[in-house]
Amino acid sequence: MTTGMTMANDGNEPANGTTPGTNHRQTYDSFMTVTKWAVILIAIALILLAVFLVR
């Protein structure tokens, strides 16, 4: 082994001091929030199109 290089994390302990899966959970929560608001905005846009463009 070369001096000064670190070994890969074998999964037994977190690399940055957080609990395992925290980053994945934060990413999932952010994705779900963005998806929810995108669906809401698309629904509002469709409702507005129906109200103002359909005669």
N, C-alpha and C positions, 0 to 999 in steps of 0.2 A: 504494500500500500504506500502511496506517495504521501509524504508529510505535508500537512496543511490542507489536505482535501478531506471532505466529510463524506461519510457513507450515506447511501439513500435511506430514507425512513422506511423501516420494515412494517409499519402499520401498528406497532405496539404502543407508540406514544405520538401525540401530535407534534408536528414540526414547529408550529408557531405558538404553542401554549393554549390553543383553543381545544374544545372537545371535538372528537372526530365527528364529521358530518355537519359541523356548524356552517361552513362556507356553502355546502350544498343546500342546506335548509334556507339560508339567507337568499341564495340565488333563486331557489324555487319560490319563496315567498314574494320576491320582487317580480318574478315573471308572472305569477298569478295576479298580482296587483295591477300590473300593466295590462294583462289580458282582460281582466274584469272591466277596467276603465275603457279599453278599446271597444269592447262589446257594447257597453253602455252608450258611448259616443256614436257608434255605428247605428244603434237602435234609434237614438234621437235624430240622427240625420235622416234615416229612412222614414220616420214619423213626419218630420218636417217636409220631406219631399212629397209624401202622400197628401199632406194637408194643403200644400201650396201649389202642387203641380197637377194633381188629379182633379179633373172637373166633373 
